[in-house]
């Protein structure tokens, strides 16, 4: 069995090495990985200053994955274009307020809290500036409509600043690893997206090198990841990998249904020079309201809250989480312990219209329920409160509910 396809023929030894590399990267449940990416961020308008296909030495998929794994870029700065098209209806900003409300569970209510602010990346098109100087200094700035939101990690301190409301969020981790965990909540770069995608690779996946590209003035290889199973809503993932450093420069996820990318993130400008130390300095602006995060004392929230690993968080739901199947067709299921989702007519108003625009009523051996659909993630919520979610089509969710 050869789950990886490349322009070169792959020997048995190479295939064994490749499987070992996958195990080393750690297996990741696909729905959780994709939901984490889609819910927390991402996507980009496709054209990123691509200017022809550079001539580069031939490389196999195995070699390119190893190049990504070995990439160790410590200093860089640049601009990333991000947009997401999940196919949600336009309700005049209602969906943004719903997303912000759902994410604002930290309890402090600050608009500068990254848990709530960075969910804005889940919809629309955005410009993000990023900078890094080693593992203890990173900065991410979201620019929009003459306002700026910045998230700065400097040593043990994490600062969030929302210029629109002149609000500051501050968190202190007892170790730098805890502070990095806070910074890593926002996988808003092609590098983090690509690593999440590669964790999902298994024997149900085809991986190949398909040509070259130029992104942000850098020569890159195109790594293409495709599910072999027909039931997945994921069409393919394309990663442009810098030919010299191995750093992913652009990440594009297209749906099986075709059309525009659901998730597409890429650098429009990048420099590997060390950023100035002042880049990571933060001084509280005059008159700003400062909110101290007291929900945790070690960089992780108490009780496994929203800032932890996606899979672990879901596993601590009302009745825990189980995973049905493997690979791209796997489905996460859990019990809310309550009733299903009310119909739009029961709710009424604009929110009721939002529910009806997303949901399809379905029935089967399990009873009845509603399938909520996007171009990537679909979820079946039964009338008795059970949830089935994954990057699979409606029929797969109904089949899973019947079997359950």
Steps between C-alpha positions, in 0.01 A plus 500: 500500500638839402291784645736761360516568131777709347658579170761236584431131551516410870694196617393279791778645718390853422141408585612363838695820568196702406273311737752552778501871424124510526504330839764746612271788403222361725162382374220754505125437464399670175170658607663645811794633300281656233244634746781652705640675198167611359357614830810680622601668175597506147482517121640722229429658166691276256720739300811569706742654256563168326725583206574184308621155595869496600731219391602308811675166557260208501385388846278216623203544734693321774798733463278809502316392814834437668612848389193652670565297817862615515417865432616711793438864415564694822488858371255637246245769429241542231144562392241224459174533308219294652141430394246229567199397292299239688187587304317656794215737413552876524286625787643847529759413761280275714725200447803700619325596822393139552858381452639762736236417759576132482871562541473749781485234766805606696281708725685832490297651216798691362498569127879462514480135615646293211251220572224721364680744271680253277179315416441785255747321273238226454313706243588748226835629379766640731855631505729377777854609576718245676846513657708249696835498675552158649253302712439776756418798281216516248259766384181480295311811389157493337446811285154615394302821446756740648513287817752246619498205735838373621593185689854512640692224674818623667656258748241410763261780402219485247338831409190559290410852390187615317548854370132539413389473863837597653491176701793294624510133596794365702593145589806381688621144458728343759711357221563594140337179377173613657527840333573337163188287542298822526665643190437180306122536537503683168637276224481794262807411297551247220764328715260412783222404258729270304624327815143439615414355159803268496402361839182374335686300234453122510447210261175659374702790359681564174795741517694617195725777375331680210722763350635824640379852574627839611347652812604836645805498274615158625541184291284220635393140441128411489407217737150362432309300764179318397265267684450169320153448648204630303290606800724785616405863435870581459609511136868564544753699699783676319806623690767721338827413675801734488772319305782627723363510854221240481256752650141471365423831328145439385219264604187440293212264580242446225174310557394186319200694370733729303501876473705749699733391777348455843832574669789675330778678689825627359779749540496805276833617646758321713847571640727265692696783661481529878225745604598795717471428874258792533250308282405294805489782755162604634404808702144547617347795310369792702144447621486135393296255704722210609355154569717244677435137412457310826348185350829311515840521659707276274407602149209253484145566620364314797280204424619462141325810368494644152870576471614139514545239231184474285468124541539515876247778534237309307575188698398687816152577370181399686530128417847499346591465135536188290638466148329279243715375212849606398671743267316766305162331551524489880214656693516648850192434713392610847183548701400848614274348761216725389250560226581552134503831315165681474365587156524851362127550549535410868784746546367773276670817385836531325658216695217269397567585137865423554417152634261418218750616236758253630293200602341206318249283686591129484365179651600136534531217748642750747183708489516849355735795507656785307812502283686831507722537199789708376729443201738307726358391836155343543329416828191298584326592824227253592183607674618325817826696508757269343755663268686348202755728329768458237636598161252258340174526308147483640446132410809401700369682808158337475661157456714558809198609704306191389788275601534679832 
